Amino acid sequence: MQELFDFPKINHVAIVVSEASMATVVLNTDAFDNLVELASVIRKETIWFHVDGGLVILDPERRNLVQGIEQADSLAIELSRSFRALKVWFTLKEHGIIKLGQKITDNCQQAQYLASLLRKHKEFIRILCPVILNIVNIRLEPEVEGLDKLNDELIDLFNNELLADIQMFGIAAASTTRVRGQLYIHICIVGHRSNLEDFDIFVDTLIRIYHVRLLNLKQSINLVNQI
């Protein structure tokens, strides 16, 4: 990591801001930077150490993931737009940190539960990476004779249509993200009213929609082959 900071310095002084991310939104995954390792290198340089995120610190079960956050020179909590600070202040006053932390814990546990349901269909559902927090990214890869699984464009379209159906059914407000050029259905669990039954319904509906879309895809491929 040290080589990242080996840059020319004017008059032996460099003013640089180094930003670390807790559960990055760049790729819509929940990847973490190693704050302890970053801080050990940054302290040797003339660098301001800024940490973006870190809400998971309220979750006792996952607090270890932000180890080293106390060494940051500044933290980012976006409150400027739409006077968001007022909502945060009222929520903290009404519910307190412990209750908010429990809701974060609940959402993370619900993500684990959702992943466990999806793994039962691993023959056609691929989970992007291990689920750490409240984010689950999935890609459905239909098993159809004559369909090359390397045909990313067609599989991307298949997942886009699945997502549109999910949204039309009104069972979830999922979105999409792209990782290494492939489209994934992006599920970020933040509902304070969510319960495990919601995810049973979501997966049941997803599988039902998948089989309908799969049948349509097979029929389309058969028609093309007959031409």
Residue pairs with C-beta under 8 A, 6 or more apart in sequence:
1 37
1 38
1 41
2 41
4 41
5 18
5 41
5 42
5 44
5 45
5 47
7 14
7 16
9 46
13 46
14 45
14 46
14 47
15 46
15 48
16 45
16 46
16 47
16 48
17 47
17 48
17 50
18 38
18 42
18 47
18 48
18 49
18 50
19 50
19 51
19 52
20 33
20 35
20 38
20 49
20 50
20 51
20 52
20 72
21 31
21 32
21 33
21 51
21 52
21 53
22 32
22 33
22 51
22 52
22 53
22 54
22 55
22 56
22 65
22 66
22 69
23 29
23 30
23 31
23 32
23 53
23 55
23 56
23 133
23 135
24 30
24 31
24 32
24 33
24 53
27 177
27 179
28 135
28 137
28 175
28 177
28 179
28 186
28 188
29 128
29 129
29 135
29 137
29 177
29 179
30 131
30 132
30 133
30 134
30 135
31 129
32 65
32 66
32 132
34 68
35 51
35 66
35 67
35 68
35 69
35 71
35 72
36 67
36 68
36 71
37 68
38 49
38 68
39 49
39 68
39 71
39 72
42 49
43 71
48 73
48 74
49 71
49 72
49 73
49 74
50 72
50 73
50 74
50 75
50 76
51 69
51 72
51 74
51 75
51 76
52 75
52 76
53 76
54 66
54 69
54 75
55 104
56 62
56 63
56 65
56 66
56 104
56 108
56 133
57 63
57 66
57 69
58 97
58 100
58 101
58 104
59 101
59 104
59 105
59 108
60 101
60 105
61 105
61 108
62 105
62 108
62 132
62 133
65 132
69 75
77 88
78 84
79 85
79 88
91 100
92 100
103 192
104 134
106 192
106 194
107 133
107 134
107 189
107 190
107 191
107 194
108 132
108 133
108 134
108 189
110 134
110 189
110 194
110 195
110 196
110 199
111 131
111 133
111 134
111 135
111 136
111 187
111 189
112 131
113 196
113 199
114 131
114 136
114 187
114 189
114 199
114 202
114 203
115 127
115 131
115 136
117 199
117 200
117 203
118 125
118 127
118 136
118 138
118 203
119 125
119 127
121 207
123 143
124 140
124 141
124 142
124 143
124 210
125 138
125 139
125 140
125 141
126 138
126 139
126 140
126 141
127 136
127 137
127 138
128 137
128 138
128 139
128 179
128 184
129 137
134 188
134 189
134 190
135 186
135 187
135 188
135 189
136 187
136 189
137 177
137 179
137 184
137 185
137 186
137 187
138 184
138 185
138 187
139 155
139 159
139 182
139 183
139 184
139 185
140 155
140 158
140 159
140 162
140 185
140 210
141 149
141 155
142 155
142 158
142 210
142 213
142 214
142 217
144 214
144 217
144 218
144 221
145 221
146 221
146 225
147 154
147 217
147 221
149 155
152 181
152 182
152 183
155 182
155 183
156 182
156 183
158 213
158 217
159 176
159 183
159 184
159 185
160 176
160 183
161 213
162 185
162 206
162 209
162 210
162 213
163 174
163 175
163 176
163 185
165 209
165 212
165 213
166 172
166 174
166 185
166 202
166 205
166 206
166 209
167 173
167 174
169 205
169 209
171 201
171 202
171 205
172 187
172 202
174 185
174 186
174 187
175 185
175 186
175 188
176 183
176 184
176 185
176 186
177 183
177 184
177 186
178 184
191 198
